[in-house]
Amino acid sequence: MSKILIVEDEIPIASFMQTGLTAAGYDCACVHDGLTAADRIEQESFDLILLDVMLPGADGFELMDLIRPMNIPVIFITARSAVSDRVTGLRLGADDYLVKPFELIELIARIEAVLRRHHKGTNILSLGDVAVHLDSRRVLLNGQSIDLTNREYELLVFFLKNRDMALFRDTIYERVWQGEYSGDTRTIDLHVLRLRRKLHWEERLVTVNRIGYRLNSEP
């Protein structure tokens, strides 16, 4: 499980990120000022830091002087959208720069990409009695291998990485099928139905009226 430090002084945004990332399977710690962040970074090991720029005590750009020698990946998350700010952040050594407001699904995708580049991502996704071994693409149910089609496997991984989130059908199609959604729900609905049956997730993988589907951490 990858350990992430969230450094964000706006409490609602910090809570939003911590709740969403914890549900997605990450181990998250959260601080709200630059000086406390510096102490935590020196005392603990983190796989990734989500770093606001405008912080009390010490701002995000200043903290990069401490973080850079430790080779910890950093994603700046800030309301400052000027190109000059982005360039400054990247030149200081950040791996990515995300401007507020943002969707949780985009944040998770950027985290995955950065962790992959640094070879720090988890190789196993699990929920209940289901475990997905990403390296071998094996899916286990109660320790026994389950045969999934390639599309069912990609759909399962997508749901696991975005658990407890109501996912629109067009988002599911565009991310899993890698194409533009035409509005035809049959393809998605059929694959979800088959996945439910194979994993016995009738109570966990639920339909969200007029939206799409949600994979619940708790049935």
C-alpha positions as CSV (number, residue, x, y, z in Angstrom):
1,M,0.0,0.0,0.0
2,S,1.5,3.3,-1.1
3,K,1.8,6.0,1.6
4,I,0.8,9.5,0.7
5,L,1.2,12.8,2.6
6,I,-1.4,15.4,1.8
7,V,-0.2,19.0,2.6
8,E,-3.3,21.2,2.2
9,D,-4.4,24.1,4.4
10,E,-8.0,24.1,3.2
11,I,-9.6,21.6,5.5
12,P,-12.6,20.6,3.3
13,I,-10.3,19.9,0.3
14,A,-7.8,18.0,2.5
15,S,-10.6,15.9,3.9
16,F,-12.0,15.3,0.4
17,M,-8.7,14.0,-0.8
18,Q,-8.0,11.9,2.3
19,T,-11.4,10.2,2.2
20,G,-11.3,9.5,-1.5
21,L,-7.7,8.2,-1.6
22,T,-8.2,6.1,1.5
23,A,-11.2,4.5,-0.2
24,A,-9.1,3.9,-3.3
25,G,-6.6,1.9,-1.2
26,Y,-3.9,4.4,-0.2
27,D,-2.5,5.0,3.2
28,C,-2.9,8.8,3.7
29,A,-1.6,11.2,6.3
30,C,-2.7,14.9,6.3
31,V,-1.2,18.1,7.5
32,H,-2.3,21.7,7.1
33,D,0.9,23.9,7.2
34,G,4.4,23.9,5.8
35,L,6.3,23.6,9.0
36,T,4.3,20.6,10.2
37,A,4.8,19.1,6.8
38,A,8.5,19.5,7.0
39,D,8.6,17.7,10.4
40,R,6.5,14.8,9.0
41,I,8.6,14.5,5.9
42,E,11.8,14.3,8.0
43,Q,10.3,11.8,10.5
44,E,8.4,9.4,8.2
45,S,8.8,7.7,4.8
46,F,6.3,8.6,2.1
47,D,5.8,7.3,-1.5
48,L,4.2,10.5,-2.7
49,I,3.4,14.0,-1.5
50,L,0.4,16.0,-2.6
51,L,1.6,19.6,-2.0
52,D,-0.4,22.8,-2.0
53,V,1.7,25.9,-3.0
54,M,0.1,28.5,-0.8
55,L,0.6,27.3,2.8
56,P,1.1,29.0,6.2
57,G,4.5,28.6,7.7
58,A,6.4,27.6,4.6
59,D,4.9,27.5,1.1
60,G,5.1,24.5,-1.2
61,F,7.9,25.9,-3.4
62,E,10.0,26.4,-0.2
63,L,9.3,22.8,0.9
64,M,10.7,21.5,-2.4
65,D,14.2,22.4,-1.1
66,L,13.7,19.8,1.7
67,I,11.9,17.2,-0.5
68,R,14.1,17.2,-3.6
69,P,17.2,15.4,-2.0
70,M,14.9,12.7,-0.6
71,N,13.6,11.7,-4.1
72,I,10.0,11.6,-3.0
73,P,7.6,12.2,-6.0
74,V,5.5,15.4,-5.6
75,I,2.3,16.5,-7.2
76,F,1.5,20.2,-6.7
77,I,-2.2,20.9,-6.1
78,T,-3.0,24.6,-6.1
79,A,-5.5,27.3,-7.2
80,R,-2.6,29.1,-8.9
81,S,-3.1,28.3,-12.6
82,A,-0.7,30.7,-14.2
83,V,1.8,29.1,-16.6
84,S,4.7,30.7,-14.8
85,D,3.6,29.0,-11.5
86,R,3.4,25.6,-13.3
87,V,6.8,26.1,-14.8
88,T,8.3,27.1,-11.4
89,G,6.8,24.0,-9.8
90,L,8.1,21.6,-12.4
91,R,11.5,23.2,-12.5
92,L,11.8,22.8,-8.7
93,G,11.4,19.0,-9.2
94,A,7.6,18.3,-9.0
95,D,6.3,15.4,-11.1
96,D,3.0,16.9,-11.9
97,Y,0.8,20.0,-11.3
98,L,-2.9,19.8,-10.7
99,V,-5.1,23.0,-10.6
100,K,-8.1,23.3,-8.3
101,P,-10.9,22.5,-8.7
102,F,-10.4,19.0,-9.8
103,E,-12.2,15.7,-9.9
104,L,-11.1,12.9,-7.6
105,I,-10.9,10.5,-10.5
106,E,-8.3,12.7,-12.2
107,L,-6.3,13.0,-9.1
108,I,-6.2,9.2,-8.7
109,A,-5.1,8.8,-12.4
110,R,-2.3,11.3,-11.9
111,I,-1.1,9.6,-8.7
112,E,-1.1,6.2,-10.5
113,A,1.0,7.6,-13.3
114,V,3.5,9.2,-11.0
115,L,3.9,6.1,-8.9
116,R,4.3,3.9,-12.0
117,R,7.1,6.2,-13.2
118,H,8.8,5.8,-9.8
119,H,8.0,2.1,-9.5
120,K,6.2,2.7,-6.2
121,G,2.7,1.6,-7.2
122,T,1.0,-1.4,-5.5
123,N,1.0,-4.6,-7.5
124,I,-2.1,-6.0,-5.8
125,L,-5.6,-4.6,-5.6
126,S,-8.0,-6.3,-3.2
127,L,-11.5,-5.9,-1.9
128,G,-13.2,-8.5,0.4
129,D,-12.4,-12.0,-0.9
130,V,-11.2,-10.7,-4.4
131,A,-7.6,-10.0,-5.1
132,V,-6.1,-8.7,-8.5
133,H,-2.4,-9.3,-9.1
134,L,-1.6,-6.5,-11.6
135,D,1.7,-7.9,-12.7
136,S,0.4,-11.3,-13.8
137,R,-3.2,-10.1,-14.5
138,R,-4.5,-12.9,-12.2
139,V,-7.8,-12.5,-10.4
140,L,-8.4,-14.6,-7.3
141,L,-11.7,-15.2,-5.5
142,N,-11.2,-16.8,-2.1
143,G,-7.7,-17.8,-3.3
144,Q,-9.0,-19.5,-6.5
145,S,-8.3,-18.2,-10.0
146,I,-11.2,-16.6,-11.9
147,D,-11.3,-16.4,-15.6
148,L,-12.2,-12.9,-16.9
149,T,-12.1,-11.6,-20.4
150,N,-9.7,-8.7,-21.0
151,R,-12.5,-6.2,-20.9
152,E,-13.9,-7.6,-17.7
153,Y,-10.5,-7.5,-16.2
154,E,-10.0,-3.8,-17.1
155,L,-13.4,-3.0,-15.9
156,L,-12.7,-4.7,-12.5
157,V,-9.4,-2.8,-12.1
158,F,-11.2,0.5,-12.9
159,F,-13.9,-0.1,-10.3
160,L,-11.3,-1.1,-7.7
161,K,-9.2,2.0,-8.2
162,N,-12.4,4.2,-8.0
163,R,-14.3,2.3,-5.3
164,D,-17.1,4.1,-3.4
165,M,-17.4,6.6,-6.3
166,A,-20.5,7.0,-8.4
167,L,-19.2,6.5,-12.0
168,F,-21.0,7.8,-15.0
169,R,-21.4,5.3,-17.9
170,D,-19.7,7.6,-20.3
171,T,-16.7,7.9,-17.9
172,I,-16.5,4.1,-17.6
173,Y,-16.7,3.6,-21.4
174,E,-14.1,6.2,-22.2
175,R,-11.6,4.9,-19.6
176,V,-12.1,1.2,-20.1
177,W,-13.1,0.9,-23.7
178,Q,-10.8,3.8,-24.7
179,G,-13.4,5.3,-27.1
180,E,-16.1,7.9,-27.3
181,Y,-19.3,6.9,-25.6
182,S,-22.3,6.8,-28.0
183,G,-25.0,6.5,-25.4
184,D,-25.7,2.8,-25.9
185,T,-25.7,1.3,-22.4
186,R,-26.0,-2.4,-23.4
187,T,-22.2,-3.1,-23.7
188,I,-21.4,-1.6,-20.3
189,D,-24.4,-3.2,-18.6
190,L,-23.7,-6.6,-20.0
191,H,-20.1,-6.5,-18.8
192,V,-21.1,-5.3,-15.3
193,L,-23.7,-8.1,-15.1
194,R,-21.1,-10.7,-16.0
195,L,-18.6,-9.3,-13.5
196,R,-21.2,-9.3,-10.7
197,R,-22.0,-12.9,-11.3
198,K,-18.4,-14.1,-11.6
199,L,-17.4,-12.3,-8.4
200,H,-20.7,-12.7,-6.5
201,W,-20.8,-8.9,-6.2
202,E,-24.6,-8.5,-6.5
203,E,-24.7,-6.5,-3.3
204,R,-21.4,-4.7,-3.7
205,L,-21.4,-3.6,-7.4
206,V,-24.5,-1.5,-7.4
207,T,-26.4,0.5,-10.0
208,V,-26.7,4.3,-9.4
209,N,-29.9,5.6,-10.9
210,R,-29.5,7.8,-14.0
211,I,-25.7,7.8,-13.5
212,G,-24.0,4.4,-13.8
213,Y,-22.4,2.2,-11.2
214,R,-20.6,2.2,-7.8
215,L,-18.4,-0.4,-6.3
216,N,-18.9,-0.3,-2.5
217,S,-16.1,-1.0,-0.1
218,E,-18.7,-2.4,2.2
219,P,-21.5,-4.6,0.9
